[in-house]
């Protein structure tokens, strides 16, 4: 993901913790499918893990805060 990917993602986190997937060329707008033919979706769980990982690598508490915000949104809305 790297710092550019983290910044791209952080710019798409809405105030409620949801993620605006517009501009995502792989998921969120049905561009790609899995090997089984299922449309790829945005996976909040993986997104939270990635942001938390990068918050530790970059020692950035704001990124960690964003990961927590997304996690709460995910839990409150029963997302993957």
Phi, psi and omega in degrees: 000307178069176185294324178294319179294320178298314181296318178303313181293315182299329178290347183252003178276121180276166186300332180275357180098353176285167184239128175281112184269005177296141183089352177277120185273359183244321182225166173095335179229025175064033180284320185240155176238160176281177178298333180275359178093357179285140179292133178291141179238161173292128181252108183297322181302311181295322179297316178298315179300316181296315180295319179297317178304309183291332176297325179284317180299317183269358182051053186237104182294337178291322176294319177299319178299320176296320178298319179294319179299315179294320180299317178296317178300315180301313181295319182290339184245009177054043176271163176295000000 
